[in-house]
Amino acid sequence: MLLIKYLAFNNSIMESGSGSDLNGSKLNGSKNVFFDCHTHLGRNFFKNDLKEVIARAQKAGVQRVVNCGLDKQTNLETVSLAREFDLVCAAVGFSPTDVSKATGEEELAVLSQIESFDAVAVGEVGLDFHWIKDEGERKRQAEVFLKILEIAEKRGLPVIIHSRAAEREVVDILESFGKSCFVMHCFTGKLSLAKRALDLGCFFSIPTNVCYYSSMQKLAGIVPLEKLLIETDSPFLHPQRGERNEPAFVVRAYETVSNIKNINIERLCDSVYFNFTHVFGVSLPR
């Protein structure tokens, strides 16, 4: 049934072009508002249709997206997008795979951006041991991650964390670091590690691959509503494999998570609304 509903939703978006027949009430019977807590709208992923993508998100009921930087160029892009589109909130970051590729000069430049750029969060940052195998590069990732955590703490900003194949190491670092506001992005570690992160007060952002990925469904089941956020990770993690993702499809994750938790979508929307405004310090009318 979820797949049938998804296909109908997907077709309606694509056929509408600008999404003129979509709104937050079309799928669930009320004018709910949705939030996409993690996107990548830069790096030319949407260079041919970004305005249409933004319009489709708004028509689907998406009220804000957090667009995450990965390196020097995407940090510049995300701040520019936040100025251009009311829908977009900027997060500035330094992805672990980009850390591994950066020169010392580039590292200093990105850390300077994280210290100074106008943003609602620091991210995407963290560790990635899936793509990075060299122990020296992994050590450098951890050193840079700690520097970034210190910057975020000084700025009073939440941190959006990537932890692929390094979940234990990330949780160990967070446990030693303190009680800052952390958002675990697309967390795929063991549930025992997720529970340790929850004990630290971490939030978990559930992506649209929850529509088919059983491990993410299990995670969504254990994260309490007061620690739950929703994301697309656009252009990645489309709710049906193999397609480009976009913020409008965050609605699919909301529907799936509400089914997993056996609650109505209105309650989930209310919880995510509260969490989003609390974590990112964004004041929004209901």
Buried (B, 14 or more C-beta within 10 A) or exposed (E): EEEEEBEEBBEBBEEBEBBEEBBBEBBBEEEBBBBBBBBBBBEEBBEEEBEBBBBBBBBBBBBBBBBBBBBBEBBBBBBEBBEEBEBBBBBBBBBBBBBBEBEEEBBEBBBEBBBEBEBBBBBBBBBBBEEBEEEEBBEBBBEBBEBBBEBBBEBEBBBBBBBBBBBBBBBBBBEEBEEBBBBBBBBBBBBEBBEBBBEBEBBBBBBBBBBBBEBBBEBBEEBEBEBBBBBBBBBBBBBBEEEEBBBBBBBBBBBBBBBBBEEBBBEBBBBBBEBBBEBBBBEEEE
